[in-house]
Amino acid sequence: MSSEVDHPQHYRADTGYEAIDVIEAWGLGFCLGNTVKYISRAGRKDREKEIQDLEKAQWYLARHITRLRGGRSKT
């Protein structure tokens, strides 16, 4: 598999870790996993979309908090 599919540069933080490795090691699940993913990649693929990446992380975190509180997400 090509590196653009399997290990694109914007997936790997300067530390050498990929978000997926952290997500799986910590057993974060979908919403928290996506929160970590968007934070770790924010602005790395497209600098002009850094705020959008962080807003996506915020959305997934808010959804997880809503579920913990026993609420239902509106999506």
N, C-alpha and C positions, 0 to 999 in steps of 0.2 A: 504494500500500500504506500502511496506517495506521502511525503512528509507534509504536504499541504492538506491532506485528509487526516492523517494519523497524528501528526505532531506539528501543527502550524506554529510559527514563531510567536504569535500573539497568545497562544495557549500556555506557554511556558514563562513563568515569572523569572525575574533575575536570579532567584534562588535556585532555579532548576526544577522546581516542583510544578506540576500541572494541577489545575483546579480539580480535575477528576480524581487524582491521587488523594488529595486531601479530603474530598467529599466522601470517597469510598472508605478511606481509613477511619474517618470520624463517624461514618454511618449516618450522614445528615438527612437523607431522604430528598424528595423533590424540591420543595420550597426553599429549605435552608441551603440545599445544594446549589440551586440556581442563584441564591443570594451571594454565596461565596464565588460562584463562577463569574457573575457580572461585576462584582467588586474587583476580583483579581485581574480581570481583562479590561477594566474600564479605560478607554482611550488608547489601548494598545493596538487595536486593529485600525481604528479610525479616530484620530485625535479630536475631530469635530463632533464625535458622538459620545464623548466621555460623560457628559451630563445625562444623556439618554441611557447609557449603560448603568449609571448610578441610580437613575429613577426606576429602571427595571429591577435592580436589586432591592430598592425600597419597596416596590410593589410586592415582590415575593415575600419579603420579611413581614410586611403588613398582613398579607394573606395568612401566613403561618401564625402570627399573633392572634388574628381573628379566630382561627380554628382552635387555638389553645384556650381561648376564652369561651369556647362553646358556640361561637357564632358561625354563620354560613357565609361563604364568600359570594359576591354578586357577579360571578363570571360564568 
